[in-house]
Amino acid sequence: MKVRRWFASSLCAAAMACASAAAFAGKVYAIREDQPRPGSNITRAIANSRTPLDKRYDELTPEELAVLRSEYKSLGPNDEPPYPKEGLKAIADYISRLEGILADSGEMKLAVRVDRNGQAQGVAVYKSPGPKMSKGVAFLLMKSDYKPAKCDGKPCDGEFLFELDFLGKE
């Protein structure tokens, strides 16, 4: 009887873990090295993002928008977060060169305050693999132009949430 209960509870726990993993599973987009390492033709992934790197906000699919919007807890149905005007490609390209120099690994979470005109006003670093990486990425995010946030369909101040997971050197 104990074995049956243990097996049933283990099976339930495993099913719940699988369901939980499936709920958070999604497409992952990689930032790759800008040059392959010597002796290889393959560029390795150096960081992962939940948001496509090669699309502007207006090019994101409904599924991609849902993932992006899920990061913002208080967006209404007619609200939009700010987003880099040209997408994340230039930022990803810069990071691919920066990461090669600094070789940090770990999560990075930043928030860029963007005004109603799409200009960055400041950056808050919530989590970072290291101070040099924070400074480099924050500098780039401050120099970027943004599509302003929309509050009930009108331009407003907002925060662009930037998250990456740096994989470090292999």
C-alpha positions in Angstrom: 0.0 0.0 0.0 2.8 2.4 0.9 4.5 1.7 -2.4 1.3 2.5 -4.3 0.8 5.8 -2.5 4.5 6.7 -3.0 4.3 5.8 -6.7 1.0 7.8 -7.1 2.3 10.8 -5.4 5.6 10.6 -7.3 3.6 10.3 -10.6 1.5 13.4 -9.6 4.6 15.4 -8.7 6.2 14.5 -12.0 3.1 15.4 -14.0 2.9 18.7 -12.2 6.6 19.4 -12.9 6.1 18.6 -16.6 3.0 20.8 -16.8 4.9 23.6 -15.1 7.9 23.3 -17.4 5.5 23.2 -20.5 3.8 26.4 -19.3 7.1 28.3 -19.2 8.6 26.6 -22.2 8.9 28.8 -25.2 11.1 29.7 -28.1 14.5 30.9 -27.2 16.5 33.2 -29.5 20.3 33.1 -29.4 22.9 35.9 -29.7 25.8 34.2 -31.4 29.5 35.1 -31.5 30.3 37.6 -34.3 33.2 35.4 -35.5 33.7 31.6 -35.1 36.6 30.5 -32.9 39.8 29.5 -34.6 39.6 26.0 -36.1 35.7 26.2 -36.4 33.2 27.5 -38.9 30.4 27.5 -36.3 29.6 30.5 -34.2 28.5 29.5 -30.7 25.5 30.9 -28.8 26.7 33.4 -26.1 23.3 34.6 -24.8 19.6 33.7 -25.0 16.6 35.9 -25.2 12.8 35.1 -25.0 12.2 37.9 -27.6 13.2 37.7 -31.3 16.3 39.7 -32.0 15.6 40.5 -35.6 12.2 42.1 -35.5 10.8 45.5 -34.8 7.8 45.7 -32.4 5.3 46.0 -35.3 6.8 42.8 -36.9 6.3 40.6 -33.8 3.7 37.8 -34.2 0.8 37.7 -31.7 2.5 34.8 -29.9 5.8 36.8 -29.6 3.8 39.9 -28.4 2.2 37.7 -25.8 5.6 36.6 -24.5 6.8 40.2 -24.4 3.7 41.5 -22.8 3.8 38.8 -20.1 6.9 40.5 -18.7 4.8 43.6 -17.9 2.3 43.0 -15.1 0.1 46.1 -15.5 -0.4 46.5 -19.2 -4.0 47.1 -20.2 -5.5 45.8 -23.4 -4.8 49.1 -25.2 -1.3 49.6 -23.7 2.1 48.8 -25.3 5.5 48.8 -23.7 8.4 50.8 -25.2 10.6 48.9 -27.6 13.8 49.6 -29.5 12.7 51.3 -32.8 14.8 49.0 -35.0 14.4 45.9 -32.8 17.1 44.2 -30.8 19.5 43.3 -33.6 21.9 46.3 -33.1 21.9 45.6 -29.4 22.6 41.9 -29.9 25.4 42.6 -32.4 27.1 44.9 -29.9 26.7 42.4 -27.1 28.2 39.6 -29.2 31.4 41.7 -29.4 31.3 42.9 -25.8 30.7 39.4 -24.5 33.8 38.1 -26.4 35.9 40.7 -24.5 34.4 40.3 -21.1 33.4 36.6 -21.0 30.8 37.1 -18.2 28.1 34.5 -17.7 24.7 34.7 -15.9 21.4 36.6 -16.0 21.1 40.2 -17.0 18.0 42.2 -16.2 17.7 45.9 -16.9 14.9 48.4 -17.2 15.2 51.5 -19.4 13.0 54.5 -18.6 11.7 55.8 -21.9 9.8 59.1 -22.2 6.8 59.7 -24.4 9.1 60.8 -27.3 11.0 57.5 -27.3 14.2 58.8 -25.6 15.9 56.8 -22.9 16.0 58.7 -19.6 17.8 56.2 -17.4 18.7 52.6 -16.8 18.2 50.5 -13.7 20.3 47.3 -13.4 18.4 44.6 -11.4 20.7 41.7 -12.1 24.0 41.4 -14.0 26.8 39.0 -14.7 29.3 41.8 -13.9 29.8 45.5 -13.6 31.6 45.9 -16.9 28.9 44.1 -18.8 26.3 46.3 -17.0 28.0 49.5 -18.0 28.5 48.4 -21.6 24.9 47.3 -22.1 23.4 50.2 -20.2 25.4 52.6 -22.3 24.1 51.0 -25.5 20.5 51.0 -24.2 20.7 54.7 -23.3 21.9 55.5 -26.9 19.1 53.6 -28.6 16.0 55.1 -30.0 12.7 53.6 -28.8 9.1 53.3 -29.9 7.4 55.0 -27.0 5.1 53.1 -24.7 1.3 53.6 -25.3 -1.2 54.1 -22.5 -4.7 53.6 -23.7 -3.4 54.1 -27.3 -1.5 57.3 -26.6 2.2 57.8 -26.3 3.4 57.9 -22.6 6.4 57.3 -20.4 7.2 53.6 -19.8 10.0 51.1 -19.1 11.6 48.7 -21.6 12.5 45.5 -19.8 15.7 44.0 -21.1 16.6 40.4 -20.1 19.3 38.1 -21.4 21.0 34.9 -20.1 24.7 35.0 -20.9 26.1 31.5 -21.3 29.8 32.4 -20.7 32.8 30.6 -22.2 32.6 26.9 -22.8 
